[in-house]
Amino acid sequence: MATDVLVEARSLVKEYSAERRVVDDVSFVIYRGETLGLVGESGSGKSTVARMLLRLVKPTAGQVRYEGCDLLAASAHEMRGMRRRIQLVFQDPYAALNPRMRVREILAEPFAIHDERPAEGLASRLAEMLDTVGMDGSALERFPHEFSGGQRQRINIARALRPPSMSFVLKSN
């Protein structure tokens, strides 16, 4: 059923120069409830594909659709709304968290950026986000350097799961 298609990428190409093509004709479809793993050696373009899906990197050619919407033709305002629902989880948990911010600030930042106020209150929502990834609310007052790599990755995932309408998470290095 066509309405089950969540993400569709067709013939994605990214060239930085005539001699440097980092993504060459990548196509896939992700259906609602499905997981897709993009596997390849270091430097093969996996992160570039993820960034093209969010339009953080402009493709040289190809199409990207999210729930039927052409993301490459979307306005900046439309993309801002889409980015509330599409999150990127970086593979390196050490580089993805601001070391000067407490976990509370890290998790609260997307709410401030998107001017959202959780109905149940921000403090309650932040504790719920940590609970979802198996962490205790006491983590909110700690800094990233106080956690293991796995715990930092769970904090990144909690941040990505922020929107209640979250549809998919892209994991990238």
N, C-alpha and C positions, 0 to 999 in steps of 0.2 A: 504494500500500500504506500503510495507516494507521501502521505502525511507522516509516515514513520521515519522518513529521512531527516536526520538531524543536521549532518554536515556532508557536503559534497564538494570535493575538489576535483577539477578536471584540467588535465594537461598543464599543470603548474610548471613554470620555468622561471628561474632566476639567474640572470647573467650580470656580473659586475663589470665585465668587459667582454669583447669578442673572444678573448682567450680564456676567460674565467667563468664558465657555466657551473654553478654550484647545485642547481636543481634542474633536472632534465625530464620533463614530461611525466610528472607524478600525478596520478589520479586515484581516488578512493571515495567510498561512501561509508558514512557511519550512521547506522540506524539507532533510533532511540533505544536505550538500554544495552547497547553494544559497546564493547571495548575494542580499540584498535591499537596495536603496538607497531610503532615505526622503528625498525631496527636497522642499524648500519654502523660502519666503522666511524671513528672520529673524523670529522671534517666532511662527512658524506652529504650534509645538507638537512639533517633531521630538524635541527633548531630553526633553520631558515624556513622550512615548511611550516613549522608551528607559528613562527612570526608572520608568515604570509597569511595564514588563516585569520589572524587577528588584525591584519593590515598594518602591522608594525614595520613590516618590510613590504615594499610594493613589488608584486610579481612582474617579471618582464612580459609574461604571457600566461594565460589560463583563466580559470573561473573558480570562485569560492562562493558557495551558497550555504547559508545557515537558516534552517527552517524555511527554505525556499527563497529567502532574501539574498539578493546579490550583494555581497559585502564589498566587492570592489567598486560598485556603483553607489554605495551608500554615502550619504553626506557625513561630515564630521560629527554633527549632532546625532545622527542615527547610529554611528559607530560608538559613540559614547554610551548610548543606551544598550547596545549589543555587548559592550565590554563589561557591563554589569552582570551579564549572564554567562560570559565566556572568560575563563580564568586560565592563566599560565602558571604552572608549578615548575620552578626551575630545579634541575637535577642536583645542583650543588647547593645543599642547604646552608653551607657556610657563607656563601656569597649573596644569598637571596634575602637575608635578614639584616636590617640596619643594626649594627652593634651598639649604637648609642640609644636605641629605643628599648623600653621594656616591652614584654610580650603584649601587655594591655594596649599600648600605643600602636604596636604593629597590627594587631587584630582590629583595632578601632579605626585605623586610618582609612580603609576603604569606605566605611560608613560616612566619614566626614567628606571624603572626595565626592561621593555620590549623593551627599546631603540626605542621608537616610537616617531615620530614627526608629529602631526596632520597637514594636508595640510592647514587648515585655520588658523593655528597658535595656540600655546598652550593657550594663554590668552583667545582667542575667544572660544576655545573648552571648557575650564573650565567654562566660563560663560554660555555656552550653556548647559552643564551638569547640572548646578544648575537650570537653567530655566526649564529644562525637569522635575524636581521634584518640581517645584513651588517655587523656592527660587531666591532671587535677587542676582545679581553679587556682591553686596557690602559685602555679606557674606564671600567672598574669603579672606578678610583681618582679619577676626575674628578667635578666638580660640574656640574649642569645648565647653568649659565651659560657653560660652556666649549664648548658644542655649538651647532650651527646648529639652526634650527627643524625641519628634516627629520630630523636625528639625534635630537633630543629626541622626535619622534614615534615613531621606531623604538625608543627606550628604552621609551616607553609601550606599544607593541605587544609588546615582549619581556616586559614585566611582565604583560600580559594573557594571554600564551601560557604562563604558568607551569604551570598544571595539566596533567599529561600527558593527562587525560581531557577537556581543554577542548573544548567543543562549538561555541560561537559567541561572537563578540565584537561588542558593540554600540558603534558609534562615535557620539559625541554631542558637541555643543558645550557 
